[in-house]
Amino acid sequence: MEQSNSTSISADSIIDILTLRYNTENNPVIPKLSSDDFTSINNEESPEFVQKSMKDTLQNTIEPYYDDNKVSIALSGGIDSTLNLALLRETFPDLRLTAISMKFADSVDETLQAAKIAEHFEVDHQVIHLDNFLIELPNAISIIKQPFWDLHWYHLVKTAKSHSNFLISGDGGDELFAGYDFRYKKFLSLVNENSSPIDRVKAYLECHQRDWVSDQSELFGKKVDFSWERIHEKLITYFDNSLSLLQQVFLADYNGKLLYNFSPINSLIHQHFSVKSVTPLLSQQMIQYATHLNTNLKYDERNNIGKLPLRKLLVNYIDHDLLTQTKQGFSVNTTNLWQSHGYKLCKLYLDNARIVDDGWINQEWIENHLKNELDVNYINKFLGLLAFEIWYRIFVTFEMDSNTLLET
């Protein structure tokens, strides 16, 4: 099928984006890994190695430009971003740092915790307040040239640029050091060592229920030949190997949103704003170390706690009570977003949708669900359709300007 570009997109890409929330036709900016890369050969934890690797990345990236004396860092208040800040401050004690956090309307507010962490390390702290998370979606989509809706990184990089040409982030921490602990327990409850590869794939998808809906096959129009079998084929290689159950999940997670969404999409946003991305947890040596690390050295299955090496390192820099205990990470409450802005915007743009007229999406599916009270799965799906429609009007029908604000 044709490759995605600024004016066209393949049916496979649309299926991926609206079912898996990533696009396997994207060009990765980090290496794609196989099951061999996740075999456990590191049987000793080494917080010291993690510390040295991260500090080396920070030093090698920033020191040549140290005369600028200014660096921005994304600070959610979680393990990854806090550890980045701690090591950055230790490596460059005189550097002028601006920690940037995001506060979404009617969502869990992590900025208060982030402010305490910023104060602890004596750095400036700026909070981005977003009442309408979707307001600049056309501009963000025009930059990445793909129909994704969850583009909070656009707002963060845009703000970071006003402070520095560098932005430090904790990308990769969840995938490399077992940060998605809220999924692992469910996955292990659905499968065992005797489960077939296809059953493991289905269980894995069950743990990502916010990415798809029960009537997913009815969502698409005549231009899209959707089948769950094709989705399963994309994932089966990650579960048809000799790795342990959780190693298979780690392999699938790395080769999913990180490889085909977060990294390439964020890279495009950085390029647009001419901001240098610094990701200490995604250096080549860190990937090599973490992927080969024994599972029980990353994840405590009994207590359902991940990122063990990062946690053990971080206690040297900060009190335990300053850290958030549950994973959030710049997370918008989509149910509240739907009630405040999402529904009205979807009603406006999807009632007479170009993606319906051209056979991509089923009008009946939209009408049947838009009139009902929706759970979060369907809300996320409608926000995905909104992004697809916005992309279509910018790049296909050319009737929308990228500077259009989505206001209600």
C-alpha positions as CSV (number, residue, x, y, z in Angstrom):
1,M,0.0,0.0,0.0
2,E,1.0,3.6,-0.4
3,Q,3.2,5.1,2.2
4,S,2.0,7.9,4.5
5,N,3.0,11.4,3.5
6,S,1.6,14.9,3.8
7,T,-1.3,14.3,1.4
8,S,-2.1,10.6,1.7
9,I,-2.2,7.8,4.2
10,S,-2.7,4.1,3.8
11,A,-5.6,2.1,5.1
12,D,-3.1,0.0,7.2
13,S,-2.0,3.2,8.9
14,I,-5.5,4.3,9.8
15,I,-6.3,0.8,11.2
16,D,-3.1,1.0,13.3
17,I,-3.7,4.5,14.6
18,L,-7.4,3.9,15.4
19,T,-6.9,0.4,16.9
20,L,-3.3,0.3,18.4
21,R,-2.7,4.1,18.8
22,Y,0.5,3.8,16.8
23,N,1.5,3.6,13.1
24,T,3.8,0.8,12.1
25,E,4.6,2.7,8.8
26,N,6.4,5.4,10.8
27,N,10.2,5.4,10.5
28,P,11.6,4.6,14.0
29,V,14.2,6.9,15.5
30,I,15.3,4.2,18.0
31,P,16.2,0.6,17.0
32,K,13.5,-2.0,16.5
33,L,14.2,-5.0,18.8
34,S,13.6,-8.7,18.6
35,S,13.1,-11.4,21.2
36,D,16.9,-12.0,21.2
37,D,17.4,-8.5,22.6
38,F,15.2,-9.3,25.6
39,T,16.9,-12.4,26.8
40,S,17.9,-12.1,30.5
41,I,21.7,-12.1,30.7
42,N,22.1,-9.4,33.3
43,N,21.4,-11.0,36.6
44,E,22.8,-8.3,38.9
45,E,21.1,-5.0,39.3
46,S,23.4,-2.0,38.9
47,P,21.9,1.4,39.9
48,E,25.5,2.7,39.5
49,F,25.5,1.7,35.8
50,V,22.2,3.5,35.3
51,Q,23.5,6.6,37.0
52,K,26.7,6.7,35.0
53,S,24.9,6.0,31.7
54,M,22.3,8.8,32.3
55,K,25.0,11.3,33.4
56,D,27.2,10.4,30.4
57,T,24.2,11.2,28.1
58,L,23.5,14.5,29.8
59,Q,27.2,15.5,29.8
60,N,27.9,14.5,26.2
61,T,24.8,16.2,24.9
62,I,24.8,19.4,26.9
63,E,28.4,20.2,27.7
64,P,29.4,21.2,24.2
65,Y,26.7,24.0,24.4
66,Y,27.3,24.8,28.1
67,D,27.8,28.5,27.3
68,D,24.0,28.7,26.7
69,N,23.6,27.9,30.5
70,K,19.9,27.2,30.1
71,V,18.1,23.8,29.8
72,S,14.4,22.9,30.1
73,I,13.3,19.6,31.6
74,A,9.8,17.9,31.5
75,L,8.8,17.3,35.0
76,S,5.7,15.2,35.7
77,G,6.7,14.3,39.2
78,G,7.2,10.7,38.4
79,I,10.2,8.4,38.8
80,D,11.8,9.1,35.4
81,S,11.5,12.8,35.2
82,T,12.6,13.3,38.8
83,L,15.6,11.1,38.4
84,N,16.5,13.1,35.2
85,L,16.3,16.3,37.2
86,A,18.4,14.9,40.1
87,L,21.2,13.8,37.8
88,L,21.0,16.9,35.7
89,R,21.4,19.1,38.8
90,E,24.3,17.0,40.1
91,T,26.1,17.0,36.7
92,F,25.6,20.7,36.1
93,P,25.2,22.4,39.5
94,D,25.4,25.9,38.0
95,L,23.1,25.3,35.0
96,R,20.0,27.4,34.8
97,L,17.2,24.9,34.7
98,T,13.5,25.3,34.0
99,A,11.2,22.4,34.9
100,I,8.0,22.4,33.0
101,S,4.8,20.6,34.1
102,M,1.3,20.4,32.6
103,K,-2.0,21.0,34.3
104,F,-5.1,19.7,32.5
105,A,-8.5,21.0,33.4
106,D,-10.6,18.6,35.5
107,S,-7.8,16.1,35.6
108,V,-5.5,14.7,38.3
109,D,-3.2,17.7,39.2
110,E,0.4,16.5,39.4
111,T,1.8,19.9,39.3
112,L,1.7,20.5,43.1
113,Q,3.9,17.4,43.6
114,A,6.1,18.5,40.7
115,A,6.5,22.0,42.3
116,K,7.8,20.4,45.5
117,I,10.3,18.4,43.6
118,A,11.4,21.5,41.6
119,E,11.8,23.4,44.9
120,H,13.8,20.6,46.4
121,F,16.4,20.8,43.5
122,E,16.2,24.6,43.4
123,V,15.0,25.0,39.8
124,D,12.6,27.3,38.2
125,H,9.2,25.7,37.7
126,Q,6.6,26.6,35.0
127,V,3.1,25.1,34.8
128,I,1.3,25.0,31.5
129,H,-2.4,25.4,32.2
130,L,-4.6,23.8,29.5
131,D,-8.3,24.3,29.8
132,N,-9.1,23.0,26.3
133,F,-6.5,20.3,25.6
134,L,-7.7,20.2,21.9
135,I,-7.6,23.9,21.1
136,E,-4.4,23.8,19.0
137,L,-4.8,20.3,17.6
138,P,-4.8,21.5,14.0
139,N,-1.4,23.1,14.4
140,A,0.0,20.0,16.2
141,I,-1.4,17.7,13.5
142,S,0.1,19.9,10.7
143,I,3.5,19.4,12.3
144,I,3.4,15.6,12.6
145,K,1.3,15.1,9.4
146,Q,-0.6,12.2,11.0
147,P,-4.0,11.9,12.7
148,F,-3.1,11.6,16.4
149,W,-5.1,13.5,19.0
150,D,-3.1,12.9,22.3
151,L,-0.4,15.5,21.4
152,H,0.4,17.1,24.8
153,W,4.1,17.1,23.8
154,Y,3.3,19.8,21.3
155,H,2.4,22.2,24.2
156,L,5.4,21.2,26.3
157,V,8.0,21.6,23.5
158,K,6.4,24.9,22.4
159,T,6.8,26.2,26.0
160,A,10.3,24.7,26.4
161,K,11.5,26.6,23.4
162,S,10.9,29.9,25.1
163,H,13.4,28.9,27.8
164,S,16.1,26.8,26.1
165,N,17.1,24.9,23.0
166,F,17.3,21.7,25.0
167,L,14.5,19.6,26.5
168,I,15.3,16.7,28.8
169,S,12.6,14.0,29.1
170,G,12.2,10.5,30.7
171,D,11.0,8.8,27.5
172,G,11.6,5.0,27.5
173,G,11.5,4.6,31.3
174,D,8.2,2.7,31.3
175,E,9.1,0.4,28.4
176,L,12.7,-0.4,29.5
177,F,12.2,-0.6,33.3
178,A,8.7,-2.1,33.6
179,G,6.7,1.0,34.4
180,Y,3.4,-0.2,33.2
181,D,2.7,-2.2,36.4
182,F,-1.0,-1.5,36.2
183,R,-1.1,-3.8,33.1
184,Y,1.3,-6.6,34.1
185,K,-0.9,-7.9,36.9
186,K,-3.9,-8.1,34.6
187,F,-1.9,-9.8,31.8
188,L,-0.6,-12.5,34.2
189,S,-4.1,-13.2,35.4
190,L,-5.3,-13.9,31.8
191,V,-2.5,-16.2,30.7
192,N,0.0,-18.8,31.8
193,E,3.0,-20.6,30.4
194,N,0.7,-23.0,28.6
195,S,-1.2,-20.3,26.8
196,S,-0.8,-20.2,23.0
197,P,0.8,-17.2,21.3
198,I,-2.5,-16.1,19.9
199,D,-4.1,-16.3,23.4
200,R,-1.3,-14.1,24.7
201,V,-1.8,-11.6,22.0
202,K,-5.5,-11.4,22.8
203,A,-4.7,-11.0,26.5
204,Y,-2.2,-8.3,25.7
205,L,-4.9,-6.4,23.8
206,E,-7.3,-6.8,26.7
207,C,-4.8,-4.9,28.8
208,H,-5.0,-2.0,26.3
209,Q,-8.7,-1.6,26.2
210,R,-8.6,2.2,26.0
211,D,-7.1,1.8,22.5
212,W,-10.1,0.0,20.8
213,V,-13.8,-0.6,21.3
214,S,-15.9,-3.8,21.2
215,D,-17.4,-3.0,17.9
216,Q,-14.1,-1.9,16.3
217,S,-14.8,-3.7,13.1
218,E,-18.0,-1.7,12.5
219,L,-16.2,1.6,12.9
220,F,-14.6,1.6,9.5
221,G,-16.1,2.3,6.1
222,K,-15.8,0.6,2.8
223,K,-12.3,1.9,2.1
224,V,-10.8,0.0,5.1
225,D,-10.6,-3.7,5.2
226,F,-10.4,-4.2,9.0
227,S,-10.0,-7.6,10.7
228,W,-8.8,-8.6,14.1
229,E,-6.7,-11.3,12.4
230,R,-4.6,-8.6,10.8
231,I,-4.0,-6.9,14.2
232,H,-3.1,-10.2,15.7
233,E,-0.6,-10.8,12.9
234,K,1.2,-7.6,13.8
235,L,1.7,-8.7,17.4
236,I,2.2,-12.4,17.2
237,T,5.9,-12.3,16.7
238,Y,6.3,-10.7,20.2
239,F,4.5,-13.7,21.8
240,D,5.7,-16.6,19.7
241,N,9.1,-17.1,21.2
242,S,10.9,-18.5,24.2
243,L,10.8,-15.4,26.4
244,S,8.9,-15.4,29.7
245,L,5.4,-14.0,29.8
246,L,6.5,-10.6,31.1
247,Q,9.6,-10.4,28.8
248,Q,7.1,-10.8,25.9
249,V,5.1,-7.9,27.2
250,F,8.2,-5.8,27.5
251,L,9.1,-6.7,23.9
252,A,5.6,-5.8,22.6
253,D,5.6,-2.5,24.6
254,Y,8.9,-1.4,23.3
255,N,8.0,-2.2,19.7
256,G,4.6,-0.5,20.1
257,K,3.8,3.0,21.1
258,L,7.4,3.9,22.0
259,L,8.8,2.8,18.7
260,Y,6.0,3.9,16.4
261,N,4.3,6.8,18.2
262,F,6.1,8.5,21.1
263,S,9.6,8.6,19.7
264,P,8.9,9.5,16.0
265,I,6.1,11.9,16.8
266,N,7.9,13.7,19.5
267,S,11.0,13.9,17.3
268,L,8.9,15.7,14.6
269,I,7.7,18.2,17.2
270,H,11.2,18.8,18.4
271,Q,12.4,19.4,14.9
272,H,9.6,21.9,14.2
273,F,10.5,24.0,17.2
274,S,14.3,23.5,16.8
275,V,14.6,22.0,20.3
276,K,17.2,19.4,21.0
277,S,15.7,16.3,22.6
278,V,17.7,14.7,25.4
279,T,16.5,11.2,26.5
280,P,19.0,9.7,29.0
281,L,16.9,6.5,29.4
282,L,17.0,5.8,25.6
283,S,20.7,5.9,25.0
284,Q,22.1,2.8,23.1
285,Q,23.9,1.6,26.2
286,M,20.9,2.0,28.4
287,I,18.7,0.1,25.9
288,Q,21.3,-2.7,25.8
289,Y,21.5,-2.9,29.6
290,A,17.8,-2.6,30.4
291,T,16.4,-5.0,27.8
292,H,18.8,-7.8,29.0
293,L,18.1,-7.2,32.7
294,N,16.4,-10.0,34.5
295,T,12.7,-9.3,34.9
296,N,12.7,-9.6,38.7
297,L,15.3,-6.9,38.9
298,K,13.0,-4.5,37.2
299,Y,9.6,-5.6,38.4
300,D,8.4,-6.8,41.9
301,E,5.5,-9.1,40.9
302,R,4.4,-9.8,44.5
303,N,3.9,-6.1,45.2
304,N,3.2,-5.0,41.6
305,I,6.0,-2.4,41.6
306,G,8.2,-1.6,38.6
307,K,11.3,0.5,37.8
308,L,13.2,-1.0,40.7
309,P,16.7,0.1,39.6
310,L,15.5,3.7,39.0
311,R,13.7,3.7,42.4
312,K,16.8,2.5,44.2
313,L,18.9,5.1,42.6
314,L,16.5,7.9,43.2
315,V,16.3,7.4,47.0
316,N,19.9,8.8,47.1
317,Y,18.5,12.2,45.9
318,I,15.0,12.7,47.3
319,D,12.7,11.7,50.1
320,H,10.3,8.9,49.3
321,D,7.2,11.0,50.3
322,L,8.0,13.6,47.5
323,L,7.3,11.0,44.8
324,T,3.9,10.1,43.3
325,Q,3.0,6.5,44.1
326,T,0.9,5.8,41.1
327,K,1.8,6.3,37.4
328,Q,0.2,9.3,35.8
329,G,2.7,11.2,33.6
330,F,0.9,14.2,32.0
331,S,-2.4,12.4,31.9
332,V,-5.6,14.2,30.8
333,N,-9.0,13.0,32.1
334,T,-10.7,12.3,28.7
335,T,-14.1,11.8,30.3
336,N,-14.0,15.3,31.7
337,L,-12.5,16.6,28.5
338,W,-15.3,15.0,26.5
339,Q,-17.9,16.8,28.7
340,S,-16.3,20.2,28.5
341,H,-15.1,20.3,24.9
342,G,-14.8,16.9,23.2
343,Y,-18.4,16.2,22.5
344,K,-19.2,19.6,21.1
345,L,-16.2,19.5,18.8
346,C,-17.0,15.9,17.6
347,K,-20.6,16.9,17.0
348,L,-19.4,19.9,15.0
349,Y,-16.8,18.1,12.8
350,L,-18.2,14.6,12.6
351,D,-21.8,15.4,11.7
352,N,-20.7,16.1,8.2
353,A,-17.4,14.3,8.2
354,R,-15.1,14.2,5.1
355,I,-13.7,10.8,6.4
356,V,-17.3,9.5,6.1
357,D,-18.0,11.0,2.7
358,D,-14.8,9.4,1.3
359,G,-15.5,5.9,2.7
360,W,-13.0,5.7,5.6
361,I,-15.4,5.7,8.5
362,N,-18.9,4.4,9.0
363,Q,-21.5,7.2,9.5
364,E,-23.9,4.8,11.2
365,W,-21.3,4.0,13.8
366,I,-20.8,7.7,14.6
367,E,-24.6,8.4,14.8
368,N,-25.3,5.4,17.0
369,H,-22.7,6.3,19.6
370,L,-22.6,10.0,19.5
371,K,-26.1,10.2,20.9
372,N,-25.3,8.0,23.9
373,E,-23.4,8.4,27.1
374,L,-20.0,7.0,26.4
375,D,-17.4,5.2,28.4
376,V,-13.8,6.1,28.1
377,N,-13.0,3.7,25.4
378,Y,-15.5,5.3,23.0
379,I,-14.5,8.8,24.1
380,N,-10.9,8.0,23.1
381,K,-12.1,6.6,19.8
382,F,-14.1,9.7,19.0
383,L,-11.2,11.9,19.8
384,G,-9.2,9.7,17.4
385,L,-11.8,10.3,14.7
386,L,-11.8,14.0,15.4
387,A,-8.0,14.0,14.8
388,F,-8.5,12.0,11.6
389,E,-11.1,14.5,10.4
390,I,-8.9,17.5,11.2
391,W,-5.9,15.8,9.4
392,Y,-8.2,15.1,6.4
393,R,-9.4,18.7,6.2
394,I,-5.8,20.0,6.4
395,F,-4.1,17.6,4.0
396,V,-6.7,16.1,1.8
397,T,-9.6,18.5,1.2
398,F,-7.4,21.6,2.0
399,E,-10.3,23.4,3.7
400,M,-8.8,23.9,7.1
401,D,-5.9,26.2,8.1
402,S,-3.4,24.7,10.5
403,N,-3.8,27.8,12.7
404,T,-7.5,27.1,13.3
405,L,-8.4,26.9,17.0
406,L,-10.8,24.2,18.1
407,E,-13.0,26.4,20.3
408,T,-16.4,25.5,21.8
